[in-house]
């Protein structure tokens, strides 16, 4: 049914709504757009109020600094590089990459990433474990970004603080700063990755 404000009321088929507002997904489109959401629910795009309500319910559940940054700092075999920053007040995150200390022109480059979605814990810790235990055995130049989305990592969430999925933003003009920063980082090496 259409609400007085023009939005469509969600038809709930027994699946939980994202934040109990009758809105089932945070599409970045106009709030009057009607579409089919997850689980076959009719949905409308989130507006500013829905995103603010969702954001107000997010809580830090772990620490990017303790879990990721400290391990990056201990990886002496690689050069650590800050390739960007994201600010989601009151939080500020340094985006960190590791690269081979002495890259060789006769070796290809390999890009290792983790944590594009914050709930993909195994990607973050798997990338770090690979760098700590196995990377030295590969005859390649490495560029590694163990945690692409620190805010989402801390909250074990798919989206960043703007309710944007970074994995859907790896394109020119994408809405996630995390993705844009990574694209800028890899740009000088395009065509050189395996």
C-alpha positions in Angstrom: 0.0 0.0 0.0 1.1 3.5 -0.7 1.8 5.7 2.4 0.6 9.4 2.6 4.2 10.5 1.8 4.2 8.5 -1.5 6.3 5.6 -0.3 5.2 2.0 -0.5 4.5 0.0 2.7 6.7 -3.1 2.9 5.0 -6.4 2.4 6.8 -8.5 5.0 6.8 -12.2 4.2 8.1 -13.3 7.6 11.6 -11.9 7.0 13.1 -9.3 9.3 13.2 -5.7 8.0 16.6 -4.0 8.1 15.7 -1.5 10.7 12.0 -2.0 11.3 11.0 1.2 9.4 9.2 -0.6 6.6 12.2 0.1 4.3 14.2 -2.9 3.3 17.3 -1.6 1.6 19.5 1.5 1.5 19.5 2.2 -2.2 21.0 5.6 -2.9 18.2 6.6 -5.3 15.3 8.9 -4.8 13.1 7.9 -1.8 10.0 7.5 -4.1 11.6 4.7 -6.2 9.9 1.4 -5.8 11.6 -1.9 -6.2 11.8 -5.5 -5.2 14.0 -5.8 -2.1 15.7 -8.9 -0.6 13.5 -11.9 0.1 10.9 -10.7 -2.4 9.8 -7.7 -0.3 8.5 -4.6 -2.1 10.8 -1.8 -1.0 11.5 1.8 -1.4 14.9 3.5 -1.4 16.2 4.8 1.9 16.1 8.6 2.4 18.2 10.7 4.8 16.0 9.8 7.8 16.3 6.0 7.2 20.1 6.2 6.8 20.4 8.3 10.0 18.3 5.9 12.0 20.3 2.9 10.7 23.6 4.7 11.5 22.4 5.5 15.0 22.1 1.8 15.7 25.6 0.9 14.6 28.1 0.1 17.4 31.8 -0.7 17.4 32.3 -4.4 18.1 36.0 -4.7 17.5 39.1 -2.5 16.9 40.7 -1.9 13.5 43.7 -0.4 15.2 44.2 -3.3 17.6 43.3 -6.1 15.1 44.8 -4.7 11.8 47.0 -1.7 12.2 49.2 -3.3 14.9 49.8 -6.3 12.7 50.6 -4.2 9.7 53.2 -2.3 11.8 54.9 -5.5 12.7 55.3 -6.6 9.0 58.9 -5.4 8.6 59.4 -7.2 5.3 57.0 -4.8 3.6 56.8 -1.0 3.2 53.6 0.3 4.9 51.9 3.1 3.1 48.9 5.3 4.0 47.0 5.6 0.7 44.0 7.5 2.0 41.8 8.4 4.9 38.1 8.2 5.6 36.3 10.2 8.2 33.0 9.1 9.7 32.7 11.4 12.7 33.7 10.9 15.4 35.8 8.1 13.8 38.9 8.7 11.6 40.6 5.9 9.7 44.0 5.7 8.0 43.7 3.4 4.9 46.9 1.3 4.9 48.6 -0.8 2.3 51.7 -2.9 2.3 54.0 -3.3 -0.7 57.1 -5.3 -1.5 60.1 -3.5 -0.1 62.3 -4.0 -3.2 60.0 -4.6 -6.2 61.6 -6.1 -9.2 60.8 -5.2 -12.8 61.1 -8.8 -13.9 58.3 -9.9 -11.5 54.5 -9.4 -11.9 52.4 -7.6 -9.3 49.8 -9.3 -7.2 47.1 -7.4 -5.4 45.8 -8.9 -2.1 42.8 -7.3 -0.5 40.5 -8.1 2.4 37.7 -6.5 4.3 35.8 -4.8 1.4 32.8 -5.9 3.5 33.4 -5.5 7.2 31.7 -8.7 8.1 34.2 -10.7 6.0 36.5 -11.2 8.9 38.4 -14.1 7.2 39.5 -11.9 4.3 41.1 -9.4 6.7 42.8 -12.0 8.9 43.6 -14.3 5.9 45.4 -11.4 4.1 47.4 -10.6 7.2 48.2 -14.2 7.9 49.3 -14.7 4.2 51.6 -11.7 4.5 53.0 -12.9 7.9 53.6 -16.5 7.0 53.6 -17.2 3.3 54.2 -14.1 1.1 58.0 -14.3 1.2 57.8 -17.6 -0.7 56.2 -16.2 -3.8 58.4 -14.7 -6.6 56.1 -11.7 -7.1 55.8 -8.1 -6.2 53.0 -7.7 -3.7 50.6 -4.9 -3.0 48.3 -5.7 -0.1 45.4 -3.9 1.5 44.3 -6.2 4.3 41.2 -4.0 5.4 39.6 -1.9 2.7 36.7 -0.8 4.9 37.8 -0.1 8.5 34.5 1.4 9.7 32.6 -1.6 8.5 35.2 -4.0 9.9 34.7 -2.5 13.4 31.0 -2.9 13.2 31.0 -6.3 11.3 28.8 -4.8 8.6 28.6 -4.9 4.8 28.2 -1.1 4.3 30.2 1.9 5.2 28.8 4.7 7.5 27.0 6.2 4.6 25.1 2.9 4.0 27.1 2.4 0.8 28.4 -1.0 -0.2 32.1 -0.4 -1.1 32.1 -3.5 -3.4 29.5 -1.8 -5.6 31.6 1.3 -5.9 34.8 0.2 -7.7 34.1 2.4 -10.6 34.7 6.0 -11.7 32.5 8.2 -9.5 31.6 5.4 -7.1 30.0 6.5 -3.9 32.4 4.9 -1.4 35.6 6.8 -0.6 37.2 3.5 0.5 36.8 2.2 -3.0 37.9 5.4 -4.7 41.1 5.4 -2.6 41.9 1.9 -3.5 41.4 2.6 -7.2 43.8 5.6 -6.9 46.4 3.3 -5.2 46.4 0.7 -7.9 46.1 3.1 -10.9 49.9 3.4 -11.4 50.2 -0.4 -11.6 47.3 -1.1 -14.0 48.3 -3.6 -16.6 51.1 -5.0 -14.4 49.0 -7.3 -12.1 48.7 -11.0 -12.8 
